[in-house]
Amino acid sequence: MSELIEKTVEELEARQAEIAGMETEGVETDEIEERANELEAIQGELEARKTAEAQRAEEERAVANGAGETREKHEEDKKMDNLEIRNTPEYMDAFANYIKTGNDKECRTLLTTNASGTVPVPALVEEIVKTAWEKNELLNRITKTSFRGNLKVPFEKSADGAYVHTEGTTGLTEEALEIGIVTLTPANIKKWIRISDEVVAMGGEGFVRYIYEEITYRILNKLVSELVNKVVLAEASHGSTAVGVPVLKQAPGVMTIADATSLLSEDARDLCIVINRLSEQSFNAAYKIANFATDPWSGLPRIYTSALGAYSSLNENGVYAIVGDLSALQANYPEGEGIVIKWDDLSEAEDDLVKVVGRQYVGYGITAPGKLVKLTHPAA
């Protein structure tokens, strides 16, 4: 598994402990087998690293005792590991050529250990994707996982509360618990751009940075739009395969957000407001009418997105804001969070243009009940 090569020993051991601590009761056989295979792969990688480290230590002791090269010479000639290589300009140039030609031979030649599967991306690319995610205020609040295949997430559709039983009295009946299951089926989110031959000629870091920053930004924006749309289209009540989102049909006012938060469960903690920036005007107008006596936002941070329409442009029942804890939204990456790039330099060659297609494989949806409320436009 190529992704294991890129992880530190601490990360591998943490993942090993996480899998070992997972419950197996009620879990499907395929998922248990996947966990076992991942554990085996992690154990193999850890053993390989321990062996390599022991061998290096033995060689250094031998050199220090006068065998072979001097210790200083040995340190000079010590090979870089894959992570160090992926930070070098040489690897960046090789990766840029790999994007353009599809030939990964130059990249694999530079690596100290053969990587199976996809060629490891330069460290710069990982940083671009990570930074883009962290800078996106909405995505930075959702739940993110990396399970293989379709991910089935159970949720509590309905349940009785606990009760106090006094000794000697008749006990109540068994809890009536109804479980729903949301399935996150992955799909490719794609974005393609045209670039000129001048950009292609840039090569190296400049070229790779330009391609990945532009495509990553567009793909993450599309994911935000899709997640918001999941909430907009959600039914008000839970179904057997879908989490419901309550609706507050109310115009912007100084108490609207407070009324919305009252519909949330105690599990909703890190609250925020998702809204189109143009809708602020309607709330600020209500704020002014109330002589600025009450904060219409209830002290909650606002996250702006054009995926929601402005209040003034919506008709009755149009969703103009989402209030709650965005951890109710989940994105699952079966193949990791990387962006895969495809290159087409033939379709528009007559115009000296190259088409670059980027994709990210992800399943997404609402997986936790009681954490979100949507505000809709009342009747005119």
C-alpha positions as CSV (number, residue, x, y, z in Angstrom):
1,M,0.0,0.0,0.0
2,S,1.8,3.1,-1.2
3,E,0.1,5.4,1.3
4,L,1.8,3.5,4.1
5,I,5.2,4.5,2.8
6,E,4.3,8.2,3.3
7,K,3.3,7.9,6.9
8,T,5.5,8.2,10.0
9,V,6.0,5.4,12.5
10,E,3.8,7.3,15.0
11,E,1.0,7.6,12.4
12,L,1.2,3.9,11.6
13,E,1.1,2.9,15.2
14,A,-1.8,5.2,15.9
15,R,-3.8,3.7,13.0
16,Q,-2.9,0.2,14.2
17,A,-4.2,0.9,17.7
18,E,-7.3,2.5,16.2
19,I,-8.2,-0.5,14.1
20,A,-7.4,-2.9,17.0
21,G,-9.9,-1.0,19.2
22,M,-12.8,-1.1,16.7
23,E,-15.8,-3.1,17.6
24,T,-16.6,-6.1,15.4
25,E,-20.1,-6.9,16.7
26,G,-22.7,-6.2,13.9
27,V,-19.9,-5.2,11.4
28,E,-20.1,-6.7,7.9
29,T,-17.6,-9.5,7.0
30,D,-16.1,-7.4,4.2
31,E,-15.3,-4.5,6.5
32,I,-13.7,-6.9,9.0
33,E,-11.5,-8.4,6.3
34,E,-10.5,-4.9,5.1
35,R,-9.4,-4.1,8.7
36,A,-7.5,-7.3,9.0
37,N,-5.7,-6.6,5.6
38,E,-4.9,-3.1,6.7
39,L,-3.5,-4.3,10.0
40,E,-1.3,-6.9,8.2
41,A,0.0,-4.2,5.8
42,I,0.8,-1.8,8.7
43,Q,2.5,-4.6,10.7
44,G,4.6,-5.5,7.6
45,E,5.6,-1.9,7.1
46,L,6.6,-1.4,10.7
47,E,8.7,-4.6,10.7
48,A,10.4,-3.5,7.5
49,R,11.3,-0.2,9.0
50,K,12.6,-1.8,12.2
51,T,14.8,-4.1,10.2
52,A,16.1,-1.2,8.0
53,E,16.8,0.9,11.1
54,A,18.6,-2.0,12.8
55,Q,20.7,-2.6,9.7
56,R,21.6,1.1,9.5
57,A,22.6,1.2,13.1
58,E,24.8,-1.9,12.7
59,E,26.5,-0.3,9.6
60,E,27.2,2.9,11.5
61,R,28.7,1.0,14.4
62,A,31.0,-0.9,12.0
63,V,32.1,2.4,10.3
64,A,32.7,4.1,13.6
65,N,35.0,1.2,14.6
66,G,37.1,1.7,11.5
67,A,35.4,-0.7,9.0
68,G,35.0,0.5,5.4
69,E,34.4,4.2,4.9
70,T,34.9,6.8,7.7
71,R,31.8,7.7,9.6
72,E,31.8,11.2,8.1
73,K,31.9,9.8,4.6
74,H,29.1,7.4,5.4
75,E,26.9,10.2,6.6
76,E,27.5,12.2,3.4
77,D,26.6,9.3,1.2
78,K,23.5,8.2,3.1
79,K,20.5,8.0,0.8
80,M,17.5,10.2,1.4
81,D,14.2,8.5,2.2
82,N,11.2,8.9,-0.1
83,L,9.8,11.8,1.9
84,E,13.0,13.8,1.5
85,I,13.2,13.0,-2.2
86,R,9.6,14.2,-2.7
87,N,10.8,17.6,-1.5
88,T,13.6,18.0,-4.0
89,P,13.4,20.1,-7.3
90,E,14.5,16.9,-9.2
91,Y,11.4,15.0,-8.1
92,M,9.2,18.1,-8.8
93,D,10.5,18.2,-12.4
94,A,10.0,14.5,-12.8
95,F,6.5,14.7,-11.4
96,A,5.7,17.6,-13.8
97,N,6.9,15.4,-16.7
98,Y,4.8,12.5,-15.4
99,I,1.6,14.7,-15.5
100,K,2.4,15.7,-19.1
101,T,3.4,12.3,-20.4
102,G,1.8,9.7,-18.1
103,N,5.2,8.0,-17.9
104,D,6.2,7.5,-14.2
105,K,9.6,5.9,-14.9
106,E,11.6,9.0,-14.0
107,C,9.7,9.4,-10.7
108,R,10.1,5.8,-9.7
109,T,13.8,5.9,-10.5
110,L,14.4,8.7,-8.0
111,L,12.5,6.9,-5.2
112,T,14.6,4.8,-2.8
113,T,11.8,2.3,-2.4
114,N,9.6,1.1,-5.2
115,A,6.1,2.5,-4.5
116,S,3.3,0.2,-5.7
117,G,0.2,1.8,-7.2
118,T,0.0,5.5,-7.8
119,V,3.3,7.4,-7.8
120,P,3.6,9.5,-4.6
121,V,2.9,13.1,-5.2
122,P,5.5,15.8,-4.2
123,A,5.2,17.0,-0.6
124,L,4.1,20.4,-2.1
125,V,1.0,18.8,-3.6
126,E,-0.1,17.3,-0.3
127,E,0.4,20.7,1.3
128,I,-1.7,22.4,-1.4
129,V,-4.6,20.0,-0.8
130,K,-4.3,20.2,3.0
131,T,-4.1,24.0,3.0
132,A,-7.1,24.4,0.7
133,W,-9.2,22.2,2.9
134,E,-8.1,24.0,6.1
135,K,-8.8,27.4,4.6
136,N,-12.4,26.4,3.6
137,E,-14.3,27.2,6.7
138,L,-17.2,24.9,5.9
139,L,-15.1,21.8,5.0
140,N,-12.9,22.5,8.0
141,R,-15.9,21.7,10.3
142,I,-17.3,18.6,8.7
143,T,-16.4,14.9,9.6
144,K,-13.8,13.4,7.3
145,T,-13.0,9.7,7.0
146,S,-11.0,7.3,4.7
147,F,-12.8,4.0,4.6
148,R,-12.7,1.8,1.5
149,G,-15.7,1.3,-0.7
150,N,-19.3,2.4,0.2
151,L,-19.5,3.5,3.8
152,K,-22.7,2.7,5.8
153,V,-23.2,5.0,8.8
154,P,-26.0,4.1,11.3
155,F,-28.0,6.8,13.0
156,E,-30.7,6.8,15.7
157,K,-33.9,7.3,13.9
158,S,-36.0,7.1,17.1
159,A,-35.6,5.8,20.6
160,D,-37.1,5.8,24.1
161,G,-35.3,7.5,26.9
162,A,-33.9,5.9,30.0
163,Y,-36.0,5.5,33.1
164,V,-35.7,5.1,36.8
165,H,-36.8,1.7,38.2
166,T,-37.6,1.5,41.9
167,E,-36.9,-1.9,43.5
168,G,-40.0,-3.9,43.9
169,T,-42.0,-2.2,41.2
170,T,-42.8,-3.5,37.7
171,G,-40.1,-2.7,35.2
172,L,-40.9,-0.9,31.9
173,T,-40.8,-2.6,28.6
174,E,-37.7,-2.9,26.5
175,E,-36.5,0.3,24.7
176,A,-38.0,0.8,21.3
177,L,-35.0,1.7,19.2
178,E,-35.2,2.3,15.5
179,I,-31.9,2.6,13.5
180,G,-31.5,4.2,10.1
181,I,-28.5,3.7,7.8
182,V,-27.0,6.3,5.5
183,T,-24.8,5.0,2.8
184,L,-22.0,7.2,1.5
185,T,-21.5,6.0,-2.1
186,P,-18.3,7.6,-3.6
187,A,-18.3,9.4,-6.9
188,N,-15.7,11.4,-8.8
189,I,-15.9,15.2,-8.5
190,K,-14.2,16.5,-11.6
191,K,-12.9,19.8,-12.9
192,W,-11.1,20.5,-16.1
193,I,-9.2,23.6,-17.2
194,R,-7.5,24.8,-20.3
195,I,-3.9,26.0,-20.1
196,S,-1.6,27.5,-22.7
197,D,1.6,26.1,-24.0
198,E,3.4,28.9,-22.1
199,V,2.1,27.5,-18.8
200,V,3.2,24.0,-19.9
201,A,6.7,25.3,-20.6
202,M,7.0,26.6,-17.0
203,G,7.8,23.1,-15.7
204,G,8.8,22.1,-12.2
205,E,7.3,23.6,-9.1
206,G,5.6,26.6,-10.9
207,F,3.8,24.3,-13.2
208,V,2.7,21.8,-10.6
209,R,1.6,24.5,-8.2
210,Y,-0.5,26.3,-10.8
211,I,-2.3,23.1,-11.9
212,Y,-3.0,21.7,-8.4
213,E,-4.0,25.0,-6.7
214,E,-6.5,25.8,-9.4
215,I,-8.1,22.4,-9.7
216,T,-8.1,21.7,-5.9
217,Y,-9.9,25.0,-5.3
218,R,-12.6,24.2,-7.9
219,I,-13.1,20.7,-6.7
220,L,-13.5,21.6,-3.0
221,N,-15.9,24.4,-3.9
222,K,-18.0,21.8,-5.8
223,L,-17.9,19.6,-2.7
224,V,-19.2,22.5,-0.5
225,S,-22.0,23.1,-3.0
226,E,-23.0,19.4,-3.0
227,L,-23.0,19.2,0.8
228,V,-25.1,22.3,1.1
229,N,-27.5,20.9,-1.5
230,K,-27.8,17.7,0.6
231,V,-29.1,19.8,3.4
232,V,-31.4,21.9,1.2
233,L,-33.0,18.8,-0.3
234,A,-33.3,16.8,3.0
235,E,-36.7,16.0,4.2
236,A,-37.8,17.5,7.5
237,S,-38.2,14.0,9.2
238,H,-35.8,11.0,9.2
239,G,-36.2,8.2,6.8
240,S,-34.7,4.7,7.0
241,T,-31.8,5.7,4.7
242,A,-31.6,9.5,5.3
243,V,-31.2,11.9,8.1
244,G,-33.9,14.5,8.3
245,V,-33.3,18.2,8.8
246,P,-35.9,20.3,10.6
247,V,-37.3,23.4,8.9
248,L,-37.9,26.9,10.5
249,K,-40.0,28.9,8.1
250,Q,-39.3,32.4,9.3
251,A,-38.1,35.7,7.9
252,P,-34.7,37.1,9.1
253,G,-35.2,38.8,12.5
254,V,-33.4,39.4,15.7
255,M,-34.8,36.1,17.2
256,T,-34.7,33.9,14.1
257,I,-31.3,32.4,14.7
258,A,-32.1,31.9,18.4
259,D,-35.4,30.2,17.4
260,A,-33.4,27.9,15.0
261,T,-30.9,26.8,17.6
262,S,-33.8,25.8,20.0
263,L,-34.6,23.1,17.5
264,L,-31.2,21.5,17.8
265,S,-30.4,18.5,20.0
266,E,-27.8,18.6,22.9
267,D,-25.4,16.8,20.5
268,A,-25.0,20.0,18.4
269,R,-22.1,21.8,20.0
270,D,-19.8,23.7,17.6
271,L,-22.6,25.9,16.1
272,C,-22.3,28.2,13.1
273,I,-24.5,29.9,10.4
274,V,-24.1,29.0,6.7
275,I,-25.5,31.9,4.6
276,N,-25.2,33.8,1.4
277,R,-23.4,37.1,2.1
278,L,-26.2,39.0,0.5
279,S,-28.7,37.7,3.1
280,E,-26.9,39.6,5.8
281,Q,-28.7,42.7,4.7
282,S,-32.0,41.3,5.7
283,F,-30.8,40.4,9.2
284,N,-29.0,43.8,9.6
285,A,-32.2,45.6,8.7
286,A,-34.1,43.7,11.5
287,Y,-31.1,44.6,13.8
288,K,-31.5,48.2,13.0
289,I,-35.3,48.2,13.5
290,A,-34.7,46.7,17.0
291,N,-32.4,49.7,17.8
292,F,-29.4,47.3,17.8
293,A,-30.6,45.9,21.2
294,T,-30.3,42.2,20.3
295,D,-27.6,40.5,18.3
296,P,-29.5,38.7,15.4
297,W,-26.7,36.2,15.0
298,S,-26.8,35.0,18.7
299,G,-23.1,35.3,18.8
300,L,-22.5,32.5,16.2
301,P,-19.9,32.7,13.5
302,R,-21.1,33.0,9.9
303,I,-19.8,31.0,7.0
304,Y,-20.5,32.5,3.6
305,T,-21.4,30.5,0.5
306,S,-23.0,31.2,-2.8
307,A,-24.4,27.7,-2.8
308,L,-27.4,29.2,-0.9
309,G,-29.5,31.9,-2.6
310,A,-29.9,35.4,-1.2
311,Y,-33.0,35.8,0.9
312,S,-34.3,38.7,-1.2
313,S,-34.2,36.6,-4.4
314,L,-35.9,33.5,-3.0
315,N,-39.5,32.4,-3.3
316,E,-41.6,30.8,-0.5
317,N,-39.8,27.7,1.0
318,G,-36.5,28.7,-0.5
319,V,-33.6,27.8,1.9
320,Y,-31.6,30.9,2.8
321,A,-29.5,29.7,5.8
322,I,-28.4,26.6,7.6
323,V,-27.8,26.7,11.4
324,G,-26.1,24.1,13.5
325,D,-23.1,21.8,13.9
326,L,-21.5,20.9,10.6
327,S,-20.0,17.7,11.9
328,A,-23.3,16.3,10.9
329,L,-22.0,16.3,7.4
330,Q,-19.4,13.7,6.4
331,A,-17.0,13.2,3.5
332,N,-15.4,9.7,3.0
333,Y,-12.4,9.3,0.8
334,P,-11.9,5.7,-0.2
335,E,-8.7,6.5,-2.1
336,G,-7.3,9.3,0.1
337,E,-7.7,13.0,-0.3
338,G,-5.3,13.3,-3.3
339,I,-6.3,14.9,-6.6
340,V,-5.7,12.7,-9.7
341,I,-4.7,14.6,-12.8
342,K,-5.3,13.6,-16.5
343,W,-3.6,15.3,-19.4
344,D,-5.0,15.9,-22.9
345,D,-2.7,17.8,-25.3
346,L,-4.4,16.7,-28.5
347,S,-8.0,17.9,-28.5
348,E,-7.2,21.6,-28.9
349,A,-3.6,21.4,-30.2
350,E,-4.5,23.6,-33.1
351,D,-5.1,26.5,-30.6
352,D,-2.0,25.8,-28.6
353,L,-4.1,24.7,-25.6
354,V,-3.9,21.7,-23.3
355,K,-6.9,20.3,-21.3
356,V,-6.1,19.2,-17.8
357,V,-8.7,17.2,-15.9
358,G,-8.6,16.7,-12.1
359,R,-10.8,14.4,-10.1
360,Q,-11.3,13.5,-6.4
361,Y,-13.1,10.3,-5.4
362,V,-15.4,11.0,-2.4
363,G,-18.7,9.9,-0.8
364,Y,-20.6,12.6,1.2
365,G,-23.9,13.2,3.0
366,I,-25.7,14.0,6.3
367,T,-24.9,11.3,8.9
368,A,-25.8,12.7,12.3
369,P,-29.4,13.7,13.3
370,G,-30.3,16.7,15.5
371,K,-27.4,18.9,14.5
372,L,-28.8,21.0,11.7
373,V,-31.8,23.3,11.0
374,K,-32.5,25.0,7.8
375,L,-34.2,28.4,7.5
376,T,-36.7,28.9,4.7
377,H,-38.5,31.9,3.1
378,P,-42.0,32.4,4.5
379,A,-45.0,33.3,2.3
380,A,-44.9,36.8,0.8
